[in-house]
């Protein structure tokens, strides 16, 4: 497709695209605004060695009026920057409306000056740190930024972001710019050749792929012939125990089709006959996966709906428990990331991005020279707009939370367990391996989504939130801390996902849990208790926090039991585990047990309980203290001679936090603070012994008695409780004598 020269104003023609100053990442720290366009960075006060440069970059328009005038005069690049700027203004208006609803809050409205500066594309400082041998980060392009009006608290706002690419592998700059245009057409041969190149590059340069001798799953689709000839039929095969070979696995959304194409006990034998699977009758995603596997020379393909008997509960339980091996041993996992169901396919049209051809000419000395127009610079490149949210937080490019497959619970472990995943997302294709992630538009990151390395116990590749751990041997406490930290990241990410059937919450994580069972038991962890691990980290694991959670949909579990109240699996929505501060356990888990349904020890839970020893203190809703946005506070009984009442903000797991909405409901509840852990001061560090340091605050669970249970005669303390939230109290509210006098042993369900 031909891309005409962009019509540019004199300012845009003068931008030295080849030689822009860097964005000062080291001088700034970013905060999440939750907005699509409004992206704000603050000056790092502690980084005197990395001042904000003056001038900030290459000067562009002096204000919005100048930008709008150039846009109106026909400058295509200014018109696109103006579109971004209008998005920033709309987000600013949303912020102002929010403050108007809470007049008691001191407003801190954004104040961009809209004096525009152009720099190289930023956000790469984190990506250039060592990541266990990962490749260099590549992010070709530029940012348009502005400074705040206030110089006292200098901030920087990203206004617009653009990437570079070239149109074709034969372009003179093709080796410099990896990105290619994404057109509004279905996936074509050109992209499939690039995809094959990504896989081949990983095969030749990395150690990510599983050896061709990997153990084969119980059943596979045989695509026919040594390399899967398209003329061959497709049938289901059952390799002999111990058979090894190369296969691909498919990860996709089932969707809501009431009559999906599946294997049942009755159809099993016919599926195994030559040509037993009618390819034309398969959903689009399956057909595309077969075509892709054949193109890549992969003979076998694993698809859950066809390789597991869907009407045989014992086969389903047995095979779901083997998910770790299926995806960990796959040569490649193909992900229909952008399709909401099995009919969406892999090779669908993607939204066309706008492209602007500008001058960018390779210089004789191996550098580049810009200026003029593409007609006088035959090596002109293409500029295209980028998603500001993903530019502000590259984790969003990795997690792909806005994609249909990234919402689904079962797909989570499929991605985490797979060494290599080829994504066909709604906007572009990408390939992630243990060494990093490469995108169709040219972005390369030396890290990938959370990954559990099945072949190396205790080791893991780079997670979305951190670097690859050192290969140097770790002591047992370090191994344990690393393993539980990785579990917390995985659990938190998984808790965001959705399931068609709520009762699948544990089975859909069972493959990952089976790997961690070995790691944490080796390091002193012990058994698996409804998503938590018995042992030294148990109290910390019980202290999960739930910003914006909601009650589980029991209707989708046939009204049955899902999880104990003390498990993060008892709620739907993000559940974060792990303390940022050093802490000291106050509570003790004396015993516990879980009854599971079926053969999978990490599968569905029928019942679970803990016997716990901890201080438990009565609470009551405070009518005198409310948060600035009308949130509820819970008060402890008066303490000491002064009769001081201690109130703290209550974080309920699933109840509305609004006092006006829920005060009457909460007032009728019998609530207690179950004191779990003391948080040590931020300033505390070695060599002072942890036991000698007083806690600054205490993390408590808000619990309520289980209906129909008896009470201890002494103070009306419940014998059996369930969790409803969490709360923090200062150490002066929970003095040592209060903790000692209020300690009880109770059952937690």
Residue pairs with C-beta under 8 A, 6 or more apart in sequence:
1 167
1 181
1 183
3 167
3 181
3 355
3 357
3 382
4 357
5 357
5 358
5 373
5 374
5 375
5 380
6 76
6 77
6 356
6 357
6 358
6 374
6 383
7 74
7 75
7 76
8 75
8 76
8 77
8 356
8 358
8 373
9 70
9 73
9 75
9 77
9 78
11 60
11 61
11 70
11 78
12 60
12 70
12 75
12 77
12 78
12 358
13 359
13 371
13 372
13 373
14 371
15 58
15 60
15 118
15 142
15 370
16 58
16 370
16 371
17 142
17 164
17 358
17 359
17 360
17 370
17 381
17 383
18 360
18 367
18 368
18 369
18 370
19 368
19 370
20 57
20 58
20 118
20 119
20 120
20 142
21 53
21 57
21 58
21 119
21 120
22 119
22 120
22 122
23 57
23 119
23 120
23 121
23 122
23 123
23 143
23 145
24 50
24 52
24 53
24 56
24 119
24 122
25 122
25 123
25 124
25 125
26 44
26 47
26 50
26 125
27 43
27 44
27 47
27 50
27 51
27 52
27 53
28 41
28 42
28 43
28 44
28 52
28 156
29 41
29 42
29 44
30 39
30 40
30 41
30 42
30 392
30 393
31 40
31 41
31 42
32 392
32 393
33 39
33 40
33 91
35 91
35 94
35 95
35 389
36 87
36 91
36 388
36 389
37 84
37 87
37 88
37 90
37 91
37 388
38 88
38 91
38 92
38 95
38 110
38 157
39 157
39 158
39 388
39 389
39 391
39 392
40 110
40 155
40 156
40 157
41 155
41 156
41 157
41 158
42 153
42 155
43 52
43 153
43 154
43 155
43 156
44 50
52 154
52 156
55 117
56 117
56 119
56 145
56 147
56 156
57 117
57 118
57 119
57 145
58 117
58 118
58 119
59 116
59 117
60 116
60 117
60 118
60 144
61 67
61 70
61 78
61 114
61 115
61 116
62 115
62 116
63 113
63 114
63 115
64 85
64 114
67 78
67 81
67 82
67 85
67 114
67 116
68 82
70 78
71 78
71 79
71 81
71 82
76 356
77 356
77 358
77 383
80 160
80 162
80 354
80 356
80 385
81 116
81 144
81 159
81 160
83 385
84 144
84 159
84 160
84 161
84 385
84 388
85 114
85 159
85 160
87 388
88 112
88 157
88 159
92 109
92 110
92 112
95 109
95 110
96 107
96 109
99 105
99 107
99 109
102 628
102 629
104 628
105 628
105 629
110 148
110 157
111 148
111 149
111 150
111 155
112 146
112 147
112 148
112 149
112 157
112 159
113 146
113 147
113 148
113 149
114 146
114 159
115 146
115 147
116 144
116 145
116 146
116 159
117 144
117 145
117 146
117 147
118 142
118 143
118 144
119 142
119 143
119 145
120 141
120 142
120 143
121 139
121 140
121 141
121 142
121 143
121 161
121 162
121 163
121 391
122 143
122 391
123 139
123 391
123 392
123 394
124 137
124 139
126 394
127 137
127 139
127 394
127 445
127 446
127 447
128 136
128 137
129 467
130 467
131 436
131 446
131 447
131 462
131 467
131 468
132 461
132 462
132 467
132 468
132 469
132 470
132 471
133 435
133 468
134 435
134 436
134 446
134 447
134 462
134 468
135 435
135 436
135 444
135 446
136 444
136 446
137 444
137 445
137 446
138 178
138 442
138 443
138 444
139 163
139 442
139 443
139 444
140 163
140 164
140 165
140 176
140 177
140 178
140 179
140 442
141 161
141 162
141 163
141 164
141 383
141 386
142 161
142 162
143 158
143 160
143 161
143 162
143 391
144 158
144 159
144 160
144 161
144 162
145 156
145 157
145 158
145 159
146 156
146 157
146 159
147 154
147 155
147 156
147 157
148 154
148 155
148 156
148 157
158 388
158 391
158 392
160 385
160 388
161 385
161 386
161 387
161 388
161 391
162 383
162 384
162 385
162 386
163 179
163 383
163 384
163 386
163 441
163 442
163 443
164 177
164 179
164 360
164 381
164 382
164 383
164 442
165 177
165 178
165 179
165 180
165 181
165 355
165 381
165 382
165 384
165 441
165 442
166 173
166 174
166 177
166 179
166 180
166 381
166 382
167 180
167 181
167 382
168 174
168 180
169 180
171 379
172 362
172 378
172 379
173 360
173 362
173 379
173 381
176 362
176 368
177 381
177 442
178 438
178 442
178 444
179 439
179 440
179 441
179 442
179 443
180 190
180 194
180 440
180 441
180 442
181 353
181 355
181 382
181 384
182 350
182 351
182 352
182 353
182 427
182 428
182 440
182 441
183 350
183 352
184 349
184 350
184 351
184 352
185 349
186 347
186 348
186 349
187 346
187 347
187 348
187 350
187 424
187 429
191 429
191 440
192 292
192 295
194 429
194 440
195 292
195 422
195 429
195 431
196 295
196 296
198 422
198 431
198 438
199 296
199 332
199 420
199 422
199 431
202 208
202 209
202 420
202 431
202 433
202 435
203 209
206 433
206 434
206 435
207 434
208 419
208 420
208 433
208 434
208 435
209 331
209 332
209 419
209 420
209 433
210 328
210 329
210 330
210 331
210 419
210 455
212 244
212 245
212 246
212 331
213 244
213 245
214 244
214 245
214 246
214 247
214 329
214 330
214 331
215 242
215 243
215 244
215 325
215 329
216 239
216 243
216 244
216 245
216 247
216 300
216 329
217 239
217 247
217 302
217 307
217 322
217 325
217 326
217 329
218 238
218 239
218 307
218 319
218 322
219 236
219 237
219 238
219 263
219 302
219 306
219 307
219 308
220 236
220 237
220 239
220 247
220 300
220 301
220 302
220 307
221 234
221 235
221 236
221 237
221 277
221 290
221 300
221 301
221 302
221 303
221 306
221 307
222 234
222 235
222 236
222 237
222 299
222 300
223 232
223 234
223 290
223 293
223 294
223 298
223 299
223 300
223 301
224 231
224 232
224 233
224 234
224 299
225 232
225 299
226 299
227 294
227 297
227 298
227 299
228 290
228 293
228 294
228 297
228 298
228 299
229 294
230 291
230 294
233 274
233 275
233 276
233 277
233 279
234 275
234 276
234 277
234 279
234 290
235 271
235 272
235 273
235 274
235 275
235 276
235 277
236 263
236 268
236 271
236 272
236 276
236 277
236 306
236 307
237 272
237 300
238 272
239 245
245 299
245 300
246 298
246 299
246 300
246 331
247 298
247 299
247 300
247 301
247 302
247 330
247 331
248 289
248 292
248 293
248 296
248 298
248 300
248 301
248 302
248 330
248 331
248 332
248 333
248 334
249 301
249 302
249 303
249 326
249 327
249 330
249 332
249 333
249 334
249 414
249 418
250 285
250 286
250 289
250 301
250 302
250 303
250 304
250 333
250 334
250 335
250 336
251 327
251 333
251 334
251 335
251 336
251 405
251 411
251 414
251 415
251 418
251 421
252 285
252 335
252 336
252 339
252 342
252 405
252 411
253 336
253 339
253 340
253 341
253 342
253 344
253 404
253 405
253 408
253 411
254 260
254 305
254 341
254 342
254 500
255 340
255 341
255 342
255 343
255 344
256 341
256 500
257 283
257 341
257 342
257 343
260 283
260 305
260 342
261 281
261 282
261 283
261 286
261 305
261 306
261 342
262 305
262 306
262 310
263 271
263 305
263 306
263 307
263 308
263 309
263 310
264 309
264 310
264 311
264 312
265 309
265 311
265 312
268 309
270 276
271 277
271 306
277 306
279 287
279 290
280 287
282 290
283 341
283 342
283 343
284 342
284 343
284 344
284 345
285 336
285 339
285 341
285 342
285 343
285 344
285 345
285 346
286 303
286 306
286 342
287 345
288 336
288 345
288 346
288 347
289 301
289 303
289 334
289 336
289 346
290 301
292 334
292 346
292 422
293 299
293 300
293 301
293 334
296 332
298 331
298 332
302 326
302 330
304 319
305 342
307 319
308 315
308 316
308 319
308 320
309 315
309 316
310 316
313 598
314 598
314 599
317 507
317 598
317 599
317 600
317 603
318 599
318 600
319 326
320 507
320 510
320 511
320 600
320 603
321 510
321 511
321 514
321 599
321 600
321 602
321 603
322 511
323 413
323 414
323 417
323 510
323 511
324 413
324 417
324 454
324 511
324 512
324 514
324 515
325 454
326 511
327 333
327 413
327 414
327 417
327 418
327 511
328 417
328 418
328 419
328 452
328 454
328 455
329 454
330 418
330 419
330 420
331 420
332 420
332 421
332 422
333 414
333 415
333 418
333 420
333 421
333 422
334 346
334 421
334 422
334 424
335 405
335 411
335 414
335 415
335 421
335 422
335 423
335 424
336 342
336 344
336 345
336 346
336 405
336 424
337 400
337 403
337 404
337 405
337 406
337 423
337 424
337 425
337 426
338 344
338 348
338 350
338 403
338 404
338 405
338 424
338 425
338 426
338 427
339 345
339 346
339 348
339 404
339 405
339 424
340 404
344 404
346 424
347 424
348 424
350 426
350 427
350 428
351 426
351 427
353 384
353 385
354 384
354 385
355 382
355 383
355 384
356 382
356 383
356 384
357 374
357 380
357 381
357 382
357 383
358 370
358 373
358 374
358 380
358 381
358 382
358 383
359 370
359 371
359 372
359 373
359 374
359 376
359 377
359 380
360 368
360 370
360 377
360 379
360 380
360 381
361 368
361 369
361 370
361 377
361 378
361 379
361 380
362 368
362 369
362 379
363 369
370 377
371 377
373 380
374 380
384 441
387 396
389 396
390 396
390 397
394 445
395 464
395 465
396 402
397 437
397 439
397 443
397 445
398 432
398 437
398 445
398 447
398 448
398 449
398 464
399 406
399 449
399 464
399 493
400 406
400 423
400 425
401 407
401 496
403 425
403 426
404 426
405 411
407 496
407 497
407 498
408 497
408 498
408 499
409 494
409 497
409 498
409 499
409 504
409 505
409 508
409 509
410 499
410 504
410 508
411 497
412 493
412 494
412 497
412 508
412 509
413 494
413 508
413 509
413 510
413 511
413 512
415 421
415 449
416 449
416 450
416 451
416 452
416 490
416 512
417 451
417 452
417 454
417 511
417 512
417 515
418 451
419 433
419 434
419 451
419 453
420 431
420 432
420 433
420 434
421 431
421 432
421 449
422 429
422 430
422 431
423 429
423 430
423 431
423 432
428 439
428 440
428 441
429 439
429 440
430 437
430 438
430 439
430 440
431 437
431 438
432 438
432 448
432 449
433 448
434 448
434 451
434 453
434 461
434 462
435 446
435 448
435 461
436 444
436 445
436 446
436 447
436 448
436 462
437 444
437 445
437 447
437 448
437 449
438 444
446 462
447 462
447 463
447 464
447 467
447 468
448 461
448 462
448 464
449 463
449 464
450 463
450 464
450 465
450 486
450 489
450 490
450 493
451 460
451 461
451 462
451 463
452 460
452 486
452 490
452 512
452 515
452 516
453 459
453 460
453 461
454 515
457 518
457 519
457 522
458 474
458 479
458 482
458 483
458 519
458 522
458 523
459 469
459 471
460 468
460 469
460 486
461 468
462 468
463 486
463 489
464 489
464 493
465 489
466 489
469 482
474 482
476 523
476 524
479 519
479 522
479 523
480 520
480 523
480 524
480 525
480 536
480 537
483 516
483 519
483 520
483 523
483 525
484 520
484 525
484 533
484 537
484 540
484 541
484 578
485 578
487 516
487 520
487 533
488 541
488 576
488 577
488 578
490 512
491 531
491 568
491 575
491 577
492 574
492 575
492 576
492 577
494 509
495 568
495 569
495 573
495 574
495 575
496 573
496 574
497 508
498 572
499 505
499 508
499 556
500 556
501 556
501 557
502 552
502 553
502 554
502 556
502 557
502 562
502 572
503 556
503 557
503 558
503 560
503 562
503 604
504 604
505 552
505 562
505 563
505 569
506 513
506 530
506 531
506 563
506 569
506 602
506 603
506 604
506 605
507 600
507 602
507 603
507 604
509 531
509 602
510 600
510 602
510 603
513 528
513 531
513 602
514 602
516 528
516 533
517 527
517 528
517 602
519 525
520 526
520 533
520 535
521 527
524 535
524 536
525 533
525 534
525 535
525 536
525 537
526 533
526 534
526 535
527 533
527 534
528 534
528 594
528 601
528 602
529 538
529 567
529 592
529 593
529 594
529 608
529 610
530 563
530 564
530 566
530 567
530 569
530 594
530 605
530 608
531 563
531 567
531 568
531 569
532 538
532 541
532 542
532 566
532 567
532 568
533 541
534 589
534 592
538 589
539 585
539 586
539 587
539 588
539 589
539 676
539 677
540 577
540 578
540 579
540 583
540 585
540 677
541 577
542 566
542 587
542 589
542 676
542 701
543 577
543 579
543 676
543 677
543 699
543 701
543 726
544 568
544 575
544 576
544 577
545 575
545 576
545 577
545 651
545 726
546 568
546 571
546 573
546 574
546 575
546 576
546 651
546 653
546 654
546 726
547 574
547 576
548 573
548 574
549 571
549 572
549 573
549 574
549 575
549 653
549 654
550 571
550 572
550 573
550 654
551 571
551 572
551 654
552 562
552 563
552 570
552 571
552 572
553 572
554 560
554 562
561 605
561 606
561 607
562 569
562 570
562 605
563 569
563 570
563 605
563 608
564 570
564 605
564 608
564 609
564 610
564 722
564 748
564 749
565 722
565 723
565 724
565 748
565 749
566 610
566 701
566 722
566 723
566 748
566 749
567 608
568 575
568 577
569 605
570 653
570 723
571 653
571 654
579 677
579 679
579 699
581 679
581 680
581 682
582 679
582 680
582 684
582 690
583 677
583 678
583 679
583 680
583 695
583 699
584 677
584 678
584 680
584 690
584 691
584 693
584 695
585 676
585 677
586 614
586 615
586 675
586 676
586 677
586 678
586 698
586 739
587 612
587 613
587 614
587 615
587 674
587 675
587 676
587 677
588 612
588 613
588 614
589 610
589 611
589 612
590 611
590 612
590 613
590 745
591 610
591 611
592 608
592 609
592 610
592 611
593 608
593 609
594 605
594 607
594 608
595 605
595 606
595 607
595 608
596 602
596 603
596 604
596 605
596 606
597 603
597 604
597 605
597 606
598 604
608 749
609 747
609 748
609 749
610 747
610 748
610 749
611 745
611 746
611 747
611 748
612 674
612 745
612 746
612 747
612 748
613 743
613 744
613 745
614 674
614 675
614 676
614 743
614 744
614 746
615 674
615 675
615 734
615 738
615 739
615 740
615 742
615 743
615 744
616 672
616 673
616 674
616 675
616 703
616 717
616 718
616 721
616 742
616 743
616 744
616 746
617 636
617 637
617 672
617 673
617 675
617 700
617 734
617 738
617 742
618 636
618 637
618 670
618 671
618 672
618 673
619 634
619 635
619 636
619 671
619 672
619 673
619 702
619 727
620 634
620 635
620 637
620 671
621 632
621 633
621 634
621 635
621 663
621 666
621 667
621 671
622 632
622 633
622 634
622 635
622 645
622 647
623 663
624 647
625 633
625 635
625 647
626 632
626 633
626 659
627 633
627 649
627 659
630 658
630 659
630 660
631 649
631 650
631 657
631 658
631 659
632 649
632 650
632 652
632 657
632 658
632 659
632 662
632 663
632 666
633 647
633 648
633 649
633 650
634 647
634 648
634 650
634 671
634 673
634 702
634 727
635 645
635 646
635 647
636 645
636 646
636 647
636 673
636 729
636 733
637 645
638 644
638 645
639 645
639 646
639 733
639 735
639 738
646 729
646 730
646 732
646 733
648 727
648 728
648 729
649 727
649 728
650 657
650 666
650 702
650 725
650 727
651 657
651 702
651 725
651 726
651 727
652 662
652 666
652 702
652 724
652 725
653 723
653 724
653 725
653 726
654 724
655 662
655 665
655 666
655 724
655 725
656 662
669 704
669 724
670 704
670 705
670 718
671 702
671 703
671 704
671 724
672 702
672 703
672 704
672 717
672 718
672 721
673 700
673 701
673 702
673 703
673 727
673 729
674 700
674 701
674 702
674 703
674 721
674 748
675 698
675 699
675 700
675 734
675 739
675 742
676 698
676 699
676 700
676 701
677 698
677 699
678 695
678 697
678 698
678 699
678 731
679 695
679 696
679 697
679 698
679 699
679 728
680 690
680 693
680 695
680 696
681 693
681 696
682 696
684 693
694 731
695 731
696 730
696 731
697 728
697 729
697 730
697 731
698 728
698 729
698 730
698 731
698 733
698 734
699 726
699 728
700 726
700 727
700 728
700 729
701 723
701 725
701 726
701 727
702 723
702 724
702 725
702 726
702 727
703 718
703 721
703 722
703 723
703 724
703 748
704 718
704 721
704 722
704 724
705 711
705 718
705 720
705 721
706 718
706 720
706 721
706 722
706 749
709 718
709 719
709 720
710 719
711 717
711 718
711 719
712 718
712 719
712 744
717 744
717 746
718 746
719 746
719 747
720 746
720 747
720 748
720 749
721 746
721 747
721 748
721 749
722 748
722 749
723 748
